[in-house]
Amino acid sequence: MNYKEEGRTRLRPGYPFKAQRVLQDLGYAIDVARRRRRIPVDLAAERTQMSRTTWNKITKGNPTVAVGSYFAALQQVGLLDVFEALADPARDTVGLSLEAEQLPQRIRRRGSAGRTGPAG
């Protein structure tokens, strides 16, 4: 049985559709990782210092749960390293391309502070 067959959180108006689907997939991944590690929900919630209700909202992909709670859940099941790699600025291909387009062709000294010789 996959997450499409299980009870997903209903989509909420005002939140982007794609973002909600990603959160639901993330919640499903957290739930599967917890079950594979044989960690009871009560223990996982206790270790992350959240209520069982909040943990269940995370596993359903509820967008109203604080992002810090999602990261605590990811850390609990050993998946936080994946997100650290996503936030690496070296992986931002769009940002790197934009930055490369704006690099100057030449760099000149400003003012006369670096010049030597008579000021004439």
C-alpha positions as CSV (number, residue, x, y, z in Angstrom):
1,M,0.0,0.0,0.0
2,N,1.5,3.3,-1.0
3,Y,0.9,6.9,0.1
4,K,-1.6,7.4,-2.7
5,E,-3.8,4.7,-1.2
6,E,-3.3,5.8,2.4
7,G,-5.1,8.8,4.0
8,R,-3.4,11.9,2.6
9,T,-4.1,15.3,4.1
10,R,-6.6,17.1,2.0
11,L,-5.1,20.0,0.0
12,R,-5.5,23.3,1.6
13,P,-6.5,26.5,-0.2
14,G,-3.8,29.1,-0.2
15,Y,-0.9,26.7,-0.3
16,P,0.8,25.9,-3.7
17,F,-0.4,22.5,-5.0
18,K,3.1,21.3,-5.8
19,A,4.5,22.3,-2.4
20,Q,1.7,20.4,-0.7
21,R,2.4,17.3,-2.8
22,V,6.1,17.4,-1.9
23,L,5.2,17.7,1.8
24,Q,2.9,14.7,1.5
25,D,5.7,12.7,-0.2
26,L,8.2,13.9,2.5
27,G,5.8,12.9,5.3
28,Y,5.3,9.5,3.7
29,A,9.1,9.0,3.5
30,I,9.5,9.9,7.1
31,D,6.8,7.4,8.1
32,V,8.3,4.6,6.0
33,A,11.8,5.3,7.5
34,R,10.4,5.2,11.0
35,R,8.6,1.9,10.4
36,R,11.7,0.4,8.8
37,R,13.7,1.3,11.9
38,R,11.0,-0.2,14.0
39,I,10.5,3.0,16.0
40,P,7.1,3.3,17.6
41,V,5.3,6.6,17.0
42,D,5.2,7.5,20.7
43,L,9.0,7.1,21.0
44,A,9.7,9.0,17.8
45,A,7.5,11.9,19.0
46,E,9.1,11.8,22.4
47,R,12.6,11.9,21.0
48,T,11.8,14.9,18.8
49,Q,10.0,16.7,21.7
50,M,6.7,17.0,19.9
51,S,3.2,15.6,20.5
52,R,2.0,12.4,18.8
53,T,-0.6,14.6,17.0
54,T,2.2,16.8,15.5
55,W,4.1,13.7,14.4
56,N,1.0,12.3,12.7
57,K,0.5,15.7,11.0
58,I,4.0,15.5,9.6
59,T,3.6,12.0,8.3
60,K,0.5,13.2,6.4
61,G,2.3,16.2,5.0
62,N,0.3,18.9,6.8
63,P,1.6,22.3,5.6
64,T,0.7,24.0,8.8
65,V,3.4,22.2,10.8
66,A,6.5,24.3,11.4
67,V,9.5,23.5,9.2
68,G,11.6,22.9,12.3
69,S,9.4,20.0,13.3
70,Y,9.8,18.4,9.8
71,F,13.6,18.7,10.3
72,A,13.5,17.2,13.7
73,A,11.5,14.3,12.3
74,L,14.0,13.9,9.5
75,Q,16.9,13.8,12.0
76,Q,15.1,11.2,14.1
77,V,14.8,8.8,11.2
78,G,18.3,9.6,9.8
79,L,17.3,11.5,6.7
80,L,18.4,15.0,7.6
81,D,21.7,14.7,5.7
82,V,19.8,14.6,2.4
83,F,18.3,18.0,3.1
84,E,21.7,19.5,4.1
85,A,23.0,18.6,0.6
86,L,19.9,20.3,-1.0
87,A,20.7,23.6,0.8
88,D,24.3,23.7,-0.5
89,P,24.9,26.9,-2.5
90,A,27.2,25.1,-4.8
91,R,24.2,23.1,-6.1
92,D,22.2,26.2,-7.0
93,T,22.7,26.0,-10.7
94,V,20.3,28.8,-11.5
95,G,22.0,31.1,-9.0
96,L,25.5,30.2,-10.2
97,S,24.4,30.9,-13.8
98,L,23.0,34.3,-12.9
99,E,26.1,35.1,-10.9
100,A,28.4,34.1,-13.8
101,E,26.5,36.4,-16.2
102,Q,27.0,39.4,-13.9
103,L,30.8,38.9,-13.3
104,P,32.7,41.8,-14.7
105,Q,35.0,41.3,-17.8
106,R,37.7,43.5,-16.3
107,I,38.6,44.7,-12.9
108,R,40.2,48.1,-12.6
109,R,41.7,49.9,-9.6
110,R,39.6,52.6,-8.2
111,G,40.9,56.1,-7.6
112,S,44.5,57.1,-7.3
113,A,45.4,55.3,-4.1
114,G,47.4,52.6,-5.8
115,R,49.3,54.9,-8.3
116,T,52.9,55.8,-7.8
117,G,54.8,58.7,-9.3
118,P,54.3,62.4,-9.5
119,A,50.8,63.7,-9.4
120,G,50.8,65.9,-12.3
